[in-house]
Amino acid sequence: MSPNAPRPSRADLLDQVAARYAVAITPAMEALIDAEDPADPIAAQFRPDARELEIAPSESADPIGDEAHSPVKGVVHRYPDRALLKLLHVCPVYCRFCFRREMVGPPNLNRLGDGTLTHEELDAALVYVESRPEIWEVILTGGDPFMISARRAREITLRLGAIPHVKILRWHTRVPAVDPLRVTPDFVAALRTEAATTYVVLHINHARELTREARAAIARIVDAGVPMLSQTVLLKGVNDDPDALEALMRALVEARVKPYYLHHLDKAPGTSHFRCTIEQGQALTRALHERASGLCQPNYVLDIPGGHGKAPLAEPSLRQTNDGYDVRDREGAWRAYPRDNS
């Protein structure tokens, strides 16, 4: 840009963001935003920000290496005993920090084609899963797999359940929180099969997302016999303080959702303004351990760039000494623990 050229307006910059990354927010989430709060944590997650145009050198369009582990369209097989099945590339909301933001939603669908697997592509994906007896668990993702119809969900559930070695179906979704009325009794019934065990993992980052309607949607799932877990992304300005993290984890447990993962933010393009340091994340998880029940403790993890899997990031609570070990207690103090033969 010439030094004398006029600087782009905020509206122009947001248009550039929308031209590159999908933008959408549901009425349920829009209603939660406090218009008087410029740092509202719900707005931060879903409303575009001009800082998304700032790409750091370490950021990548495929930050966790999905492509390197995709043997057929729609399948990511990174770990021996489990595989992802990416059913579609659309979501009810588009998170401003999404690690698949270069693949999901418009304008990406215009460039890549409709991300929904065709019948032929789904057939090929299921043939792959069937041909790999080591695959014990199939993780349904996307996009958001709760965007498909109940009829389609029933078909996929039954077809996966018919594969003898597939014992676990795990659906990853934001829908129960961001668009809870989509979670109908028919859809919940479509997730279940006697041939395999179904889990639902809810992506949620702030306690305010657990509205009365969201809790009702969660209850429809859990009351149908489907256990629920959660995954949360550690985000600067959203949940990067002990009070916010504690409130979220307690609210999840009260809603019968077991906290599962706290993800260190993946290095997707234009997301650096959300990124905490690993040291900050470790301090937060230590504070959560000191404050809350074991039921409220997620695993703090990092997806290693390049497709090398997850690494645990929580600070160790054990260190070796001359006489045995020191063990960190719930208040952060180190306590001596002798060797077993002492």
Secondary structure, 3 states (H helix, E strand, C coil): CCCCCCCCCHHHHHHHHHHHCCCCCCHHHHCCCCCCCCCCHHHHHHCCCHHHHCCCCCCCCCCCCCHHHCCCCCEEEEECCEEEEECCCCCCCCCCCCCCCCCCCCCHHHHHCCCCCCHHHHHHHHHHHHHCCCCCEEEEECCCHHHCCHHHHHHHHHHHHCCCCCCEEEEEECHHHHCHHHCCHHHHHHCCECCEEEEEEEECCCHHHCCHHHHHHHHHHHHCCCCEEEEEECCCCCCCCHHHHHHHHHHHHHCCEEEEEEECCCCCCCCHHHCCCHHHHHHHHHHHHHHCCHHHCCEEEEECCCCCCEEECCCCCEEECCCEEEEECCCCCEEEEECCCC
